[in-house]
Amino acid sequence: MHGAVARRGDSGGEQSDGLVDLADAYSLRVPPGTTTDPNDWAAAVFRNPPRVVVALLRLRNRLVTTIGVERSDASDFDTIARTDNEVLLGTNAGHLTFRSSVLVQPDLGGTTITVATLAAARSRAGRAYLAAVRLVHPLVVRAMLRHAGRTAVAPWRSTGRA
């Protein structure tokens, strides 16, 4: 997914190859000595979100059935592919196709972690869902990335251990 070019477009009810309804990317810089394993970062971002994101996901699952969208679960973030510095996660649901990349770029001064998301609606319900998601997605992803950074750089903060 790194380096991919996305076009925004109306998919007309079914997903059309190359059309993307949501595309964004956010980065976090962490100090040297922090893990550079993209699986560690994917787990920190998607398997251990901050409490506010957990609450929002619970609310999402209550509301989406009213527009014909399936509830989500941990399998939405299953690993699809992996390289030494990137993990690709995602799912193909009835209402959308979703991919998220966690790219880890270490250098002498630290490491840059980038979470990029692409989603394409596959139905009217998917377009309605993504219209709402677009409003909160930047805040949610940034919160998840910051939380992952705090737990990776100073794990004792999230576990209560010194």
C-alpha positions in Angstrom: 0.0 0.0 0.0 3.0 2.3 0.6 3.2 4.6 -2.4 -0.2 3.7 -3.7 -2.1 6.4 -5.6 -5.8 6.6 -4.7 -8.7 8.3 -6.6 -11.9 9.3 -5.0 -15.0 8.4 -6.8 -18.6 7.3 -6.7 -18.7 3.5 -7.0 -22.3 3.5 -8.3 -23.4 0.7 -5.9 -20.7 -1.8 -6.5 -17.0 -1.3 -5.9 -15.1 -0.4 -9.0 -11.4 -1.2 -9.1 -9.2 1.8 -8.4 -12.0 3.9 -6.7 -11.4 5.0 -3.2 -13.9 6.7 -0.9 -11.6 7.3 2.0 -7.8 7.7 2.0 -5.6 9.1 4.7 -2.3 8.6 6.4 -0.9 9.7 9.8 2.6 9.4 11.2 4.3 9.3 14.5 8.0 9.7 15.3 9.4 7.6 18.1 12.9 7.6 19.6 15.7 5.1 18.8 15.5 1.8 20.7 11.7 1.5 20.1 10.5 -1.6 18.3 10.8 -1.6 14.6 8.7 -4.7 14.0 5.6 -3.7 12.0 3.6 -6.5 13.7 4.3 -5.0 17.1 3.1 -1.6 15.9 0.0 -3.1 14.2 -0.9 -4.9 17.4 -0.3 -1.7 19.5 -2.5 0.4 17.2 -5.3 -2.0 16.4 -5.4 -4.5 19.2 -4.9 -2.1 22.1 -6.8 1.1 21.3 -7.4 3.9 23.9 -10.6 3.6 25.9 -12.3 6.4 24.1 -11.8 4.5 20.8 -13.2 1.3 22.3 -16.3 3.3 23.4 -16.7 4.8 19.9 -16.4 1.3 18.3 -19.1 0.0 20.7 -21.4 2.9 19.8 -20.6 2.2 16.1 -21.7 -1.4 16.4 -25.0 -0.3 18.0 -25.8 2.3 15.3 -24.6 0.7 12.0 -27.3 -2.0 11.8 -29.9 0.8 11.3 -28.4 1.5 7.9 -27.7 -2.1 6.9 -24.0 -2.3 7.8 -22.5 -5.3 9.6 -21.0 -5.0 13.0 -17.3 -5.1 13.2 -15.0 -7.3 15.2 -11.3 -8.0 15.6 -11.2 -9.9 12.3 -11.7 -6.6 10.5 -8.0 -6.0 11.3 -6.6 -9.4 10.2 -3.2 -9.3 8.6 -3.4 -9.8 4.8 0.3 -9.3 3.9 3.6 -8.5 5.5 7.0 -7.3 4.6 10.0 -6.6 6.9 8.8 -3.0 7.4 5.0 -3.0 6.6 1.9 -4.9 7.6 -1.3 -4.7 5.6 -4.6 -5.4 7.4 -8.2 -5.3 6.3 -11.3 -6.9 5.3 -13.8 -7.2 2.5 -17.3 -6.6 4.0 -20.6 -6.3 2.3 -20.7 -2.5 2.6 -17.0 -1.8 2.0 -13.5 -2.9 1.3 -11.0 -1.7 3.9 -7.2 -1.8 4.0 -4.8 -0.3 6.6 -1.1 -0.3 6.3 1.3 0.1 9.2 4.7 1.2 7.8 7.8 1.3 10.0 10.7 3.4 8.8 13.7 3.4 11.1 16.8 5.7 10.8 19.6 6.9 13.0 17.4 9.5 14.7 14.5 7.2 15.6 11.6 5.6 13.7 8.6 6.9 11.8 5.4 4.9 12.1 2.8 5.6 9.5 -0.8 4.3 9.5 -2.5 4.6 6.1 -6.1 3.7 5.4 -8.0 3.1 2.2 -11.7 2.2 2.0 -14.0 1.8 -0.9 -17.8 1.6 -0.5 -19.5 -1.4 -2.1 -23.1 -0.2 -1.5 -25.2 2.8 -0.7 -25.0 1.7 2.9 -21.2 1.7 2.6 -21.2 5.2 1.2 -23.5 6.5 4.0 -21.3 4.8 6.5 -18.1 6.2 5.1 -19.6 9.7 5.0 -20.0 9.5 8.8 -16.6 7.8 9.3 -14.8 10.5 7.3 -15.7 13.0 10.0 -14.2 11.1 12.9 -11.6 8.9 11.3 -8.7 11.4 11.5 -9.3 11.9 15.2 -9.6 8.2 15.9 -6.5 7.1 14.0 -4.4 9.9 15.5 -5.6 8.9 19.0 -4.8 5.2 18.3 -1.3 6.1 16.9 -0.5 8.4 19.9 -1.6 5.7 22.3 0.4 3.0 20.6 3.4 5.4 20.7 3.0 5.9 24.4 2.7 2.2 25.1 5.7 1.3 22.9 8.0 4.0 24.2 7.0 3.8 27.9 5.0 0.5 28.3 4.8 1.0 32.1 2.4 3.9 31.5 -0.3 1.7 30.1 0.2 -1.3 32.3 0.6 0.5 35.6 3.9 -1.2 36.3 7.0 0.8 37.1 
